[in-house]
Amino acid sequence: MKQLLNNTGVKIFLGIILSIILGKEIVYSFISNMNGTDYILKQILAMQITIIILIITFGFIILKNINK
């Protein structure tokens, strides 16, 4: 288990999963005030917004590292 956690890929994977879970809750708290949509649609929208933000963020990090 200790060797697994020392692996950089595993750390990145766990970081992405944690940021999706936490980010979805943060985004959901912002859009939960919208009227006319039910709970499941708001959760799906929050997940989509979170994944888009993560893709943009990781894209910038990757581009920054390529240009070094």
Distance bins in CASP14 RR format, pairs under 12 A and 6 or more apart:
PFRMAT RR
TARGET T0000
AUTHOR 0000-0000-0000
RMODE 2
METHOD distances of the structure
MODEL  1
1 7 0 0 0 0 0 1 0 0 0 0 0
1 10 0 0 0 0 0 1 0 0 0 0 0
2 10 0 0 0 0 0 1 0 0 0 0 0
3 10 0 0 0 0 1 0 0 0 0 0 0
4 10 1 0 1 0 0 0 0 0 0 0 0
4 11 0 0 0 0 1 0 0 0 0 0 0
4 13 0 0 0 0 0 1 0 0 0 0 0
4 14 0 0 0 0 0 1 0 0 0 0 0
5 11 1 0 0 1 0 0 0 0 0 0 0
5 13 0 0 0 0 0 1 0 0 0 0 0
5 14 0 0 0 0 1 0 0 0 0 0 0
5 15 0 0 0 0 0 1 0 0 0 0 0
7 13 0 0 0 0 1 0 0 0 0 0 0
7 14 0 0 0 0 0 1 0 0 0 0 0
8 14 0 0 0 0 0 1 0 0 0 0 0
8 15 0 0 0 0 0 1 0 0 0 0 0
9 15 0 0 0 0 1 0 0 0 0 0 0
9 16 0 0 0 0 1 0 0 0 0 0 0
10 16 0 0 0 0 0 1 0 0 0 0 0
10 17 0 0 0 0 0 1 0 0 0 0 0
11 17 0 0 0 0 0 1 0 0 0 0 0
11 18 0 0 0 0 0 1 0 0 0 0 0
12 18 0 0 0 0 0 1 0 0 0 0 0
12 19 0 0 0 0 0 1 0 0 0 0 0
12 54 0 0 0 0 0 1 0 0 0 0 0
12 58 0 0 0 0 1 0 0 0 0 0 0
12 61 0 0 0 0 0 1 0 0 0 0 0
12 62 0 0 0 0 0 1 0 0 0 0 0
13 19 0 0 0 0 0 1 0 0 0 0 0
13 20 0 0 0 0 0 1 0 0 0 0 0
14 20 0 0 0 0 0 1 0 0 0 0 0
14 21 0 0 0 0 0 1 0 0 0 0 0
15 21 0 0 0 0 1 0 0 0 0 0 0
15 22 0 0 0 0 1 0 0 0 0 0 0
15 23 0 0 0 0 0 1 0 0 0 0 0
15 54 0 0 0 0 1 0 0 0 0 0 0
15 57 0 0 0 0 0 1 0 0 0 0 0
15 58 0 0 0 0 0 1 0 0 0 0 0
16 22 0 0 0 0 0 1 0 0 0 0 0
16 23 0 0 0 0 0 1 0 0 0 0 0
16 50 0 0 0 0 0 1 0 0 0 0 0
16 51 0 0 0 0 1 0 0 0 0 0 0
16 53 0 0 0 0 0 1 0 0 0 0 0
16 54 1 0 0 1 0 0 0 0 0 0 0
16 55 0 0 0 0 0 1 0 0 0 0 0
16 57 0 0 0 0 0 1 0 0 0 0 0
16 58 1 0 0 1 0 0 0 0 0 0 0
16 61 0 0 0 0 0 1 0 0 0 0 0
17 23 0 0 0 0 0 1 0 0 0 0 0
17 24 0 0 0 0 0 1 0 0 0 0 0
17 50 0 0 0 0 0 1 0 0 0 0 0
17 51 0 0 0 0 0 1 0 0 0 0 0
17 54 0 0 0 0 0 1 0 0 0 0 0
18 24 0 0 0 0 0 1 0 0 0 0 0
18 25 0 0 0 0 0 1 0 0 0 0 0
18 50 0 0 0 0 0 1 0 0 0 0 0
18 54 0 0 0 0 0 1 0 0 0 0 0
19 25 0 0 0 0 0 1 0 0 0 0 0
19 26 0 0 0 0 1 0 0 0 0 0 0
19 27 0 0 0 0 0 1 0 0 0 0 0
19 50 1 0 0 1 0 0 0 0 0 0 0
19 51 0 0 0 0 0 1 0 0 0 0 0
19 53 0 0 0 0 1 0 0 0 0 0 0
19 54 1 0 0 1 0 0 0 0 0 0 0
19 55 0 0 0 0 0 1 0 0 0 0 0
19 57 0 0 0 0 1 0 0 0 0 0 0
19 58 0 0 0 0 1 0 0 0 0 0 0
20 26 0 0 0 0 0 1 0 0 0 0 0
20 27 0 0 0 0 0 1 0 0 0 0 0
20 46 0 0 0 0 0 1 0 0 0 0 0
20 47 1 0 0 1 0 0 0 0 0 0 0
20 48 0 0 0 0 0 1 0 0 0 0 0
20 49 0 0 0 0 0 1 0 0 0 0 0
20 50 1 0 1 0 0 0 0 0 0 0 0
20 51 1 0 0 1 0 0 0 0 0 0 0
20 52 0 0 0 0 0 1 0 0 0 0 0
20 53 0 0 0 0 1 0 0 0 0 0 0
20 54 1 0 0 1 0 0 0 0 0 0 0
20 55 0 0 0 0 0 1 0 0 0 0 0
20 57 0 0 0 0 0 1 0 0 0 0 0
20 58 0 0 0 0 0 1 0 0 0 0 0
21 27 0 0 0 0 0 1 0 0 0 0 0
21 28 0 0 0 0 0 1 0 0 0 0 0
21 46 0 0 0 0 0 1 0 0 0 0 0
21 47 0 0 0 0 1 0 0 0 0 0 0
21 50 0 0 0 0 1 0 0 0 0 0 0
21 51 0 0 0 0 0 1 0 0 0 0 0
21 54 0 0 0 0 0 1 0 0 0 0 0
22 28 0 0 0 0 0 1 0 0 0 0 0
22 29 0 0 0 0 0 1 0 0 0 0 0
22 46 0 0 0 0 0 1 0 0 0 0 0
22 50 0 0 0 0 1 0 0 0 0 0 0
22 53 0 0 0 0 0 1 0 0 0 0 0
22 54 0 0 0 0 0 1 0 0 0 0 0
23 29 0 0 0 0 1 0 0 0 0 0 0
23 30 0 0 0 0 0 1 0 0 0 0 0
23 31 0 0 0 0 0 1 0 0 0 0 0
23 46 1 0 0 1 0 0 0 0 0 0 0
23 47 0 0 0 0 1 0 0 0 0 0 0
23 48 0 0 0 0 0 1 0 0 0 0 0
23 49 0 0 0 0 1 0 0 0 0 0 0
23 50 1 0 1 0 0 0 0 0 0 0 0
23 51 0 0 0 0 1 0 0 0 0 0 0
23 52 0 0 0 0 0 1 0 0 0 0 0
23 53 1 0 0 1 0 0 0 0 0 0 0
23 54 0 0 0 0 1 0 0 0 0 0 0
23 57 0 0 0 0 0 1 0 0 0 0 0
24 30 0 0 0 0 0 1 0 0 0 0 0
24 31 0 0 0 0 0 1 0 0 0 0 0
24 32 0 0 0 0 0 1 0 0 0 0 0
24 42 0 0 0 0 0 1 0 0 0 0 0
24 43 1 0 0 1 0 0 0 0 0 0 0
24 44 0 0 0 0 1 0 0 0 0 0 0
24 45 0 0 0 0 1 0 0 0 0 0 0
24 46 1 0 1 0 0 0 0 0 0 0 0
24 47 1 0 1 0 0 0 0 0 0 0 0
24 48 0 0 0 0 1 0 0 0 0 0 0
24 49 0 0 0 0 1 0 0 0 0 0 0
24 50 1 0 1 0 0 0 0 0 0 0 0
24 51 0 0 0 0 1 0 0 0 0 0 0
24 52 0 0 0 0 0 1 0 0 0 0 0
24 53 0 0 0 0 0 1 0 0 0 0 0
24 54 0 0 0 0 0 1 0 0 0 0 0
25 31 0 0 0 0 0 1 0 0 0 0 0
25 32 0 0 0 0 0 1 0 0 0 0 0
25 42 0 0 0 0 0 1 0 0 0 0 0
25 43 0 0 0 0 1 0 0 0 0 0 0
25 46 1 0 0 1 0 0 0 0 0 0 0
25 47 0 0 0 0 0 1 0 0 0 0 0
25 49 0 0 0 0 0 1 0 0 0 0 0
25 50 0 0 0 0 1 0 0 0 0 0 0
26 32 0 0 0 0 0 1 0 0 0 0 0
26 46 0 0 0 0 1 0 0 0 0 0 0
26 47 0 0 0 0 0 1 0 0 0 0 0
26 49 0 0 0 0 1 0 0 0 0 0 0
26 50 0 0 0 0 1 0 0 0 0 0 0
26 53 0 0 0 0 1 0 0 0 0 0 0
27 34 0 0 0 0 0 1 0 0 0 0 0
27 42 0 0 0 0 1 0 0 0 0 0 0
27 43 0 0 0 0 1 0 0 0 0 0 0
27 44 0 0 0 0 0 1 0 0 0 0 0
27 45 0 0 0 0 1 0 0 0 0 0 0
27 46 1 0 1 0 0 0 0 0 0 0 0
27 47 0 0 0 0 1 0 0 0 0 0 0
27 48 0 0 0 0 1 0 0 0 0 0 0
27 49 1 0 1 0 0 0 0 0 0 0 0
27 50 1 0 1 0 0 0 0 0 0 0 0
27 51 0 0 0 0 0 1 0 0 0 0 0
27 52 0 0 0 0 1 0 0 0 0 0 0
27 53 1 0 0 1 0 0 0 0 0 0 0
27 54 0 0 0 0 0 1 0 0 0 0 0
28 34 0 0 0 0 0 1 0 0 0 0 0
28 37 0 0 0 0 0 1 0 0 0 0 0
28 39 0 0 0 0 1 0 0 0 0 0 0
28 40 0 0 0 0 0 1 0 0 0 0 0
28 41 0 0 0 0 0 1 0 0 0 0 0
28 42 1 0 0 1 0 0 0 0 0 0 0
28 43 1 0 0 1 0 0 0 0 0 0 0
28 44 0 0 0 0 0 1 0 0 0 0 0
28 45 0 0 0 0 1 0 0 0 0 0 0
28 46 1 1 0 0 0 0 0 0 0 0 0
28 47 0 0 0 0 1 0 0 0 0 0 0
28 48 0 0 0 0 0 1 0 0 0 0 0
28 49 0 0 0 0 1 0 0 0 0 0 0
28 50 0 0 0 0 1 0 0 0 0 0 0
29 42 0 0 0 0 0 1 0 0 0 0 0
29 43 0 0 0 0 0 1 0 0 0 0 0
29 46 0 0 0 0 1 0 0 0 0 0 0
29 49 0 0 0 0 0 1 0 0 0 0 0
29 50 0 0 0 0 0 1 0 0 0 0 0
30 42 0 0 0 0 0 1 0 0 0 0 0
30 45 0 0 0 0 0 1 0 0 0 0 0
30 46 0 0 0 0 1 0 0 0 0 0 0
30 49 0 0 0 0 1 0 0 0 0 0 0
30 50 0 0 0 0 0 1 0 0 0 0 0
30 53 0 0 0 0 0 1 0 0 0 0 0
31 37 0 0 0 0 1 0 0 0 0 0 0
31 39 0 0 0 0 0 1 0 0 0 0 0
31 41 0 0 0 0 1 0 0 0 0 0 0
31 42 1 0 1 0 0 0 0 0 0 0 0
31 43 0 0 0 0 1 0 0 0 0 0 0
31 44 0 0 0 0 0 1 0 0 0 0 0
31 45 1 0 0 1 0 0 0 0 0 0 0
31 46 1 0 0 1 0 0 0 0 0 0 0
31 47 0 0 0 0 0 1 0 0 0 0 0
31 48 0 0 0 0 0 1 0 0 0 0 0
31 49 1 0 0 1 0 0 0 0 0 0 0
31 50 0 0 0 0 0 1 0 0 0 0 0
32 38 0 0 0 0 0 1 0 0 0 0 0
32 39 0 0 0 0 1 0 0 0 0 0 0
32 41 0 0 0 0 0 1 0 0 0 0 0
32 42 1 0 0 1 0 0 0 0 0 0 0
32 43 0 0 0 0 1 0 0 0 0 0 0
32 45 0 0 0 0 0 1 0 0 0 0 0
32 46 0 0 0 0 1 0 0 0 0 0 0
33 42 0 0 0 0 1 0 0 0 0 0 0
34 41 0 0 0 0 1 0 0 0 0 0 0
34 42 1 0 0 1 0 0 0 0 0 0 0
34 45 0 0 0 0 1 0 0 0 0 0 0
34 46 0 0 0 0 0 1 0 0 0 0 0
35 42 0 0 0 0 0 1 0 0 0 0 0
36 42 0 0 0 0 1 0 0 0 0 0 0
37 43 0 0 0 0 0 1 0 0 0 0 0
37 44 0 0 0 0 1 0 0 0 0 0 0
37 45 1 0 0 1 0 0 0 0 0 0 0
37 46 0 0 0 0 0 1 0 0 0 0 0
38 44 0 0 0 0 0 1 0 0 0 0 0
38 45 0 0 0 0 0 1 0 0 0 0 0
39 45 0 0 0 0 0 1 0 0 0 0 0
39 46 0 0 0 0 0 1 0 0 0 0 0
40 46 0 0 0 0 0 1 0 0 0 0 0
40 47 0 0 0 0 0 1 0 0 0 0 0
41 47 0 0 0 0 0 1 0 0 0 0 0
41 48 0 0 0 0 0 1 0 0 0 0 0
42 48 0 0 0 0 0 1 0 0 0 0 0
42 49 0 0 0 0 0 1 0 0 0 0 0
43 49 0 0 0 0 0 1 0 0 0 0 0
43 50 0 0 0 0 0 1 0 0 0 0 0
44 50 0 0 0 0 0 1 0 0 0 0 0
44 51 0 0 0 0 0 1 0 0 0 0 0
45 51 0 0 0 0 0 1 0 0 0 0 0
45 52 0 0 0 0 0 1 0 0 0 0 0
46 52 0 0 0 0 0 1 0 0 0 0 0
46 53 0 0 0 0 0 1 0 0 0 0 0
47 53 0 0 0 0 0 1 0 0 0 0 0
47 54 0 0 0 0 0 1 0 0 0 0 0
48 54 0 0 0 0 0 1 0 0 0 0 0
48 55 0 0 0 0 0 1 0 0 0 0 0
49 55 0 0 0 0 0 1 0 0 0 0 0
49 56 0 0 0 0 0 1 0 0 0 0 0
50 56 0 0 0 0 0 1 0 0 0 0 0
50 57 0 0 0 0 0 1 0 0 0 0 0
51 57 0 0 0 0 0 1 0 0 0 0 0
51 58 0 0 0 0 0 1 0 0 0 0 0
52 58 0 0 0 0 0 1 0 0 0 0 0
52 59 0 0 0 0 0 1 0 0 0 0 0
53 59 0 0 0 0 0 1 0 0 0 0 0
53 60 0 0 0 0 0 1 0 0 0 0 0
54 60 0 0 0 0 0 1 0 0 0 0 0
54 61 0 0 0 0 0 1 0 0 0 0 0
55 61 0 0 0 0 0 1 0 0 0 0 0
55 62 0 0 0 0 0 1 0 0 0 0 0
56 62 0 0 0 0 0 1 0 0 0 0 0
56 63 0 0 0 0 0 1 0 0 0 0 0
57 63 0 0 0 0 0 1 0 0 0 0 0
57 64 0 0 0 0 0 1 0 0 0 0 0
58 64 0 0 0 0 0 1 0 0 0 0 0
58 65 0 0 0 0 0 1 0 0 0 0 0
59 65 0 0 0 0 1 0 0 0 0 0 0
59 66 0 0 0 0 1 0 0 0 0 0 0
59 67 0 0 0 0 0 1 0 0 0 0 0
60 66 0 0 0 0 0 1 0 0 0 0 0
60 67 0 0 0 0 0 1 0 0 0 0 0
61 67 0 0 0 0 0 1 0 0 0 0 0
61 68 0 0 0 0 0 1 0 0 0 0 0
62 68 0 0 0 0 0 1 0 0 0 0 0
END
